[in-house]
Structure formats: C-alpha cells, structure tokens
Amino acid sequence: MKPGLKSKLSEILLPSTIYLDLQGLTKQEIIDELITILDRAGYLLDKAAVREAVIERESKLSTGLGEGVAVPHGKTAGVNRLVAAFGIKREGIHFDAADGQPVKLFFMLVSPNSVSGPHVKALAQIAKFLRTDKNKEKLLNAKTPEEVHKIFASE
C-alpha cells in the first residue's frame, strides 16, 4: 500500500520506517536519522529538501510535545505524498520539549507543500494516540517494528 493517510496511522507508518534503537544524541542527529529511515525506504525525492523543511519548522517552534514525545514534521516538494517514520530513543534526549523532559518517542511526518488535510489529520491522530501513558508504554515495550505497527493499527 502506498503511504497517504486514509484513516489509520498504520497506513502511512510501515515496519520499514520504524526503528526501535535510534542512536542520535542531539535533536539534529535524531532528525537526520529519521530522515535517513524515510530515504532508505525510498519515500524521498530530495533528502536535502526534506531536511531543510523539517529543520525550518523546528526552528519556529519545537515539536517536542512533552511527556516524552516529539513529532518533527515539515512540508516540502521533497516528497510526493504524506510519509512517516517512527523511532525510539529509550534513554531519551533533550529535544526542547514543552515540559523540559527528555524525549523517547519520535514520530516524523513529511508531506508535499500542496497537501494540508492529511498532514493535519495525521498530526492530530499522533498527538491523540501518544497522549496516553498506556500507548506510550506499549510502544516502549515493543520488540520489533512489526509489533509497533500492530500497536498503531489497533487504534
């Protein structure tokens, strides 16, 4: 199935774009790692343009939502449809989160400049899903990308 939000996050977030052991130690390194995951999955038309869009968005206001969650995102011609990556940094890193706490769960969204509805819908779904401690705990306890995908699919 091609990425593009219909109704569930699991439709755009596939096991190939889920990584359970992010290595980055800084905000920039985590963003670059998530972009590389999307690039390796073959979703990016222009990796540099995607990086620029996500960094520009992040410079306006941190996407660290708080409670261990960040949703770096951007809109760019570097993709031709809405795409997503998810990663876990179990020990957490400083990400300028609203509550000042380390972030462990990262969900990256990138969409074309011309697409607003699915991008906004996906951001809302992510925020809602990751708002509950139960869902965050399930994700942190997941052992495989497929298990993470099933957690998002069950929602």
Steps between C-alpha positions, in 0.01 A plus 500: 500500500632845416538742790227764523264540793155350459392429855769328710857597576602144414416577136789746473728355765638170374747261667767617253481851650500395866829488691515392864856601583573856392867585550495880480605699806368839390181638347678544166638145501157350576336704222771392255461136606122507444548665159753230408244234594249660260765530231603134530134403463501683166249768603708812440542682172750744650658416836659845538168676439329280760772573753474873432120498542509306828782713645325821394177388668691399812673840515163676523374298796624174645292198412582346838144460626602398850453181700776330301357566153616704199347527154751667269330575170512711190349573161715492189525413133750236618214246524206428275266370773464495878765275655587409858778352711499398865797451729578431863793633700453303821725713720344817361666820381452872550270621218378837630176333606223715644547342845882496489507121534706264282328361190492126428232467231545672163244507221608680182252615237589652164250602236495693173443875519168455322359255756348636820205287605674162543804667663286679761285190556809284557648752747175499695482120502860472619446752779183321611656153485818599687311696764430187707765337718362158406574551130846644570579205724389251232729668247797510738451128574474399134777269381460523121390753237212266415382511862506882494303495175236275657472738797425791266268279290295406807407861562 
